[in-house]
Amino acid sequence: METIFIPSGNCCVNLKGYTLIMPVVSVGNVGQLTVDLIISTLTLPRVGYIHSDCLLPVVGNNPYATTSENSAEICICSEVYASTDRKLAVLQIRSPIIQGKHRLFRQQLLSWIKESEFSKVVTLSSSYAYQRVDQQLIGTPLRYLATPALQTIVGDKFHTLKWKELERVAAFPGINEVEQEISIPGGGITKSFYSDRVIKTPWHRHNGRSRVLGDYCLAVASHQLSSNSADLTVR
Amino acid sequence: MATFFGEVLPVFSRAVEEEEEDEDEEIRRELEGRREITIQWCTGSRASTESSLDLSFTCSTFLIAVGQNAVGFLNSFVQCSGSWEIIGAVTLWNERVKGTDTVNRQFPTDSSCLLYRLTSNPMILTCHCSCYMADDQLFQWTEKVFGNIQKRNLEVIILSSCSVTEYKSPSSISNITVPFLRALKTSAFQETPHCPLLEQPNVISGLSAAVLSYCQVRQIPAVLYHCYSDVTTLDSLTIEAFRPLLACKSLVSFVKDTSRSAEILKQLVDMSKIQSNLYT
């Protein structure tokens, strides 16, 4: 699969070992708004574009403009920003996925994530507040969803932070309460993207966890294991 | 959603559902095949298909008109003088493509976009796109058309228009003279655009966005001139709103004589009018 990432300058961009933060187009655009805040607060420079046939094309002038000079730079539908000091890469997706291309877009993203050799991927998403289960009505609207294995590396950080893991819900409510599943209604491709990284991947395994932010949002963080054992340490 | 008056209205929201991708693979492939874009190039006296991958046009200025008003401007003010030849046609189908175009019989009558070249200066190309292009065809169109054009020393000028209702501004629209132009340019474009830049939070979508995104990613100097108008059909005022473009460096070099512009513009507008009404 041809890479969807094209560097914005003339030199190559090496994101190996970086943490990637990316949004999923979901209810209230919470993930995308969070990414906008991260990019503008940390004044991250743009390092490249995601040039994919799966996203609706859209262009506009620089939404992070601080001076009249940089206000004239155009932004396209999906771009990558990065900070070398923080070893942080941030992907912004500004338009919806074209109907019928959800699966292909997930494949393109996963392929790029694998090629770039990110150490961790944090996905920011959101879900309908009106479809919460009883336990979710109380307390913080924040939830995280952890994929296996990263738990051992991150340890009890989530417990220290007092974050709650996303509750499983009955797969067939009213019929069978035993079978439980992850449910992220209004979360766009969040659930399938998360499942892709946990279950699929004949070429390598992704293990990670997810985090929920904001007004009932979800973030999925995953740690990428590579064949090089030196990359297994997560900072 | 049910209202107080009892009628049920569709609910529009920014909420996103994961789509159920359980369509038959074969149906999907067949649909994709029907929606594929084909380009026919005319080199010399014979038409050739796009499968001649060696076909690569050198071009210094590529003008792309999206929509009938932009095409009207090219016909009236840019291609009104000099001799222009058709060098290619882009054919596409989607649910909103209407009928057939019987004007140019050299190419398939269902051509959706025509490509022209100035005979006296073959480095100047134009493309007229007045048909509707579906979301899934935009990327394909751009890749295929630009696939046959050399990128070195290329400058792209895109013209498009839309309704002023899509323009967002902190000040009232009644304070702005309509129609008006706004521009967006790629980082590689050095010339100052001949109208103000498009202000935040306005965005452009569609074919003009697809082409401009392509140029930005490939570092091709390109500028989009977008006209906001209160008329969505072919309109002489909207077409005339593009006039400031005639001062572009690349246009000045070959647009010498616009004496026939008024006449051609009148013909275009008359053709699009309803020819008869109930009372005549």
Interface residues (C-beta under 8 A of the other chain):
Chain A: I6 V25 S26 V27 G28 N29 Y49 H51 S52 D53 L56 P57 V58 V59 G60 N61 N62 P63 A65 S71 A72 E73 I74 I76 C77 S95 P96 I98 Q99 G100 K101 H102 R103 Y128 P185 G186 G187 G188 I189 T190 K191 S192
Chain B: S13 R14 A15 V16 E17 E18 E19 E21 E23 R28 D135 D136 L138 F139 Q140 E143 L184 K185 T186 S187 L197 L198 E199 Q200 P201 N202 V203 I204 S205 G206 S208 A209 A210 L212 S213 Y214 Q216 V217 L224
